[in-house]
């Protein structure tokens, strides 16, 4: 596969996944990472220098809550036929 320009290779320790499951998981992880990067920038919580655990917990809570809101909105947009992301 190394001789094919633009080809990617996915690896996992999970042995019972088929190619479709592997691809869906990869796409989901890319989506989550992109949303978290965007949210952290938009919310102004990047870079993170937490010196107390309670602040780190709060940061994680806000990030997960915001991701869930984005996920619901994207799902509703897709359901209505809107291709926005």
N, C-alpha and C positions, 0 to 999 in steps of 0.2 A: 504494500500500500504506500510505501514511502516514495515510489516513483510517480504517484498521481498528484499533481499540483492541486493544492486546496483541499486535499482529503484529510479528514480528522480521524483519530482513533480514540475510542472510548474504552476505558478499563474499569472493572469493578471486581470486588471480592465476592459479590453475590453470583453464584454459579447457576441458579435456576431461572434467571431472567432471559426472556427472548429479546430479539433486537428492538421490537416496538416498545417494550417496557423500559429497556435501557435508554432509548431515545427520549421517551416521555419524561423519565426521571431527570435526564440531562437538561432537557428544555425547561422543566420546572425549576431546577436549581439555578439555571441562568436567569430565569425570570425573577426568582426570589432575590438573588444577589443584585440584580439591576434595580429592583424596587427599593431594596434597603439602601443602596448607594444614593439613589435619588432622594429618598426620604430623609436620610441623614444630612444631605446637603441642604435640602429645602427647609428642614426644621432647624438647621443651624447647630446640630449636635455632632459635628465632625470637625476636627479630630476629637477623639474621646480620651480624656484624661481624668478618669474616675479614681478618686482616692478613698472612697467609702463604698462599701458594698450596696448600701441602699440606693445610691445614685446610679450605680450600674444596673441594679434591678429596675429602677424607674426608666432608664434609657431603653432597656430591653422591652419593657412593657409597652412603652409608647411606640417603639419600632414595630412590634408584632401587631399591636392594635391598628396602627396606620396601614400596615401591609394587608391586614384583613379587610379594611375599608376599601383599599385599592382593588383587591381581588373581587369583592362584591360588585363594585362599580364596573370593572372590566367585564364581569360575567353578564351584568345587566345590559351593557352596551352591545356585547356580542349577541345576546338574545334578541335584541331589537334590530339587529342587522347593521349596527354601526361598527365600522372597522377601526375606530380609534383605540389607541393603547395608552 
